[in-house]
């Protein structure tokens, strides 16, 4: 997905929309930390719509906003940018950094799932 980058506040708005599935400007305001005024939120939603990240439907007098891409697609795109930017494009370095984080307390089930993914990658030549 080659869409314009997002500001910190735009990312926060997208987080709200992804979490809720759909949201009005008022609902976005409720969930934003240190929310700006209603008019500012509406302006940012219009900007996100102009960039192609959200679309709106009219529900009576309200506009209800939804993301134009699936959460999984947005996650993959963001992760690709992160790996490219901070790990020189190396997925292995990114995975190692994640596993090395003090907060990375993985369960046995998660470790088994990771081991299976690694095995699949080996067999698939990735």
Buried (B, 14 or more C-beta within 10 A) or exposed (E): EEEEEBEEBBEBBBBBBBEBEBBBBEBBBEBBEEBEEEEEBBEBBBBBBEBEBBEBEEEEEEBBBBBBBEEEEBEEBBEEEEBEEEBEEEEEEBBEBEEEEEEEEEEEEEEEEEEEEEEEEEEEEE
